[in-house]
Amino acid sequence: MTQLLRRVLLSDYFVLGLSLLYVAAVAPFTPGFVSAENFTNILSALLPLLVVALGQTIVLITGGIDLSVTAVIGLSSIVGAMAMNHETGWLAQSPIAAPAGVMIMLLVGASVGALNGIAVAIARMPAFMVTLASMMGFSGLAVWLTHAKTINALPSGFTMLGGHTMITLAIVLVVGICVHVFLRRSLWGRWLYAVGHNSRASHISGVPVGGITFFAYVASGLLAAMASVLYTGQTETGSPVLGQNILLDVIGATVIGGTSLFGGKGKVVWTLFGVLFLKLVDNSLNLLNLSIFAITIAKGAVILLAAYLDSLRNRFVAA
Amino acid sequence: MKYKFIGILIALTMFATGCGKSGKSKDGLTIGVAFETLQTEYWVAGFDAIRTDLEKRGYTMLQAISNGDPNRQLDQVKNFITRKVDGIILVPKDAKSCLPIIKAANEANIPIVLFNRPADKSDAHSVAVVADNFTLTRETVSYLIDQAKKTGNKLQAAILIGDLGDINAVKRRDGFDAAIQGHEDLIDVVARIPTEWNQEKAQAGVVNALQANPDIGFIFTSSDFLLPSIVSALKSAGKYHKIGEPGHVLLGGFDGDATAWKMLKDGYLDATGVQDVYFEAAQSVQAILDLRAGKTVPDLILDPGFVIHQGNLDEKSKQMWGAQMAAKK
């Protein structure tokens, strides 16, 4: 029995199986849940979250955590919108407004990630405190930039990136494959796992621990900014508070997928399944017409369950 | 033991997901109600008023609260569309990010009404039911100015401004300015406190304003939910006195919530502009029915509201939603 449980828990497809089980259990009670239209809804909600969760996966593999991703999403969104707005933007009416706006947003994300990376890798400050402070600081900066105002009138070439599900899917597929290949096939990818398993041993073995840690935070910032491109495109509006409430979803989905909070473990496909599971729960609870309080309680229970499964997995691996 | 624990968690999750109400009502319509937040009494009262109105008509209400997340609200409205609702009542996060939501409803040919918070002008079509924020604020502040005249002194004034991304906050600020215009000999506005609809920022702002201008004798807040922040700051400064007592700071607000009602009753608040939440709820539902029937509905339906003050407290309290909520508590 223990052997079976061990195999199930350690399987790559455990969360996918759980998702299918969940669909089967909930579908009979949930009107409209199993329909092409609803699965398209789930897909469009899942894709931006997956991108930001992939960045979190990279950081968690190194044994760190990045709480600043929500601030990156808000700051990138508002800076990008300030640049691209048709009327008052720095790139107003320019034919390159959309690509240049995306580049600016990615640059903002990478810069915040680089600051986090320097503080964690070089100044050796705790990741939790660094990224918490960074979240507060950059959220405040985002709000200050426009005095909490939102900005719309963005180029259609930009808004279609997040507003068109098939285009978003194509972008996320490319991002996901790149991260997967990087993690599984590159030397730096293997070093990330090594640092997460044991940074001291990695250092002695010649792994550039500082550089790898720095890189992980830059990647996380970059991917959060990419998610911001998609989220901003969905609402066609740059907002300094965009993504403010999704931190628990990001970390929850990543951990539900199986990426360990203790470092050294994580895969793109795990995170995909984690995000899928969380969005299935979210979507079904909405369709069931539950109150916000019941939804919050149920989601909290699911994330708690995931955290418990994570510790169980670690015990099985250690045994 | 640990397996039992997992079992209990799964059971709890399944129970929570399986126990919701589902399905359309047999005969009536199904209306999706998506609110951006339920964090202030006004939104709770609005949500309850819509629910009560729909129940009275025998309709089913689907609900969704996005907790300030416009992307989540878009997902929720798409879920409504999947459920093939007959109409949508929406409180958006702001005037701009709701445009894709309205477009999605338009594409699905589902009438959509914005409750208390209108959208920016665009090619997306919606009907908005909102309080006449400008006029109601101007009338409330005019009442306060009349009270100020009775003191015979020139008063220093402060206004707490809401999130300027919210058109309601802008209109209330403009209503305040319009009322003050022409009375500069009596009222000197020394502090404009940006709150972004945040109680902590409001309190810090009032504390700072009172430190910089200890003689402030007139405060207007763009929403009653900020009144506790003002009271706290006034108490710290030793300036919280009843109407008629020496040192009373003239206080006015907007919304008409339960706190405002209690402060009016206790003699601390001079006046507040009351949004008629029951009128707005009924008009929102009616607008959906009219749109479904192919009738012409104006893009903007105004709730005139009313000013409640010490002179008409008994007469108007029956119409004040905050007084009704206070009575239920």
Interface residues (C-beta under 8 A of the other chain):
Chain A: L5 A25 V26 F29 T30 P31 G32 S35 E37 N38 N41 S44 A45 P48 V143 H147 A148 K149 T150 I151 N152 G163 Y231 Q234 T235 E236 T237 S239 V241 L242 G243 Q244 N245 I246 V281 D282 N283 S284 L285 N286 L287 L288 N289 L290 S291 I292 A294 I297 A298 A301 V302 L304 L305 Y308 L309 L312
Chain B: K2 Y3 F5 I6 L9 I10 L12 T13 M14 A16 T17 G18 G20 K21 S22 G23 K24 L38 L62 Q63 A64 I65 N67 G68 D69 P70 N71 R72 L74 D75 Q76 K78 N79 I81 T82 R83 K84 K93 D94 A95 K96 S97 L99 P100 D120 D163 L164 G165 P194 E196
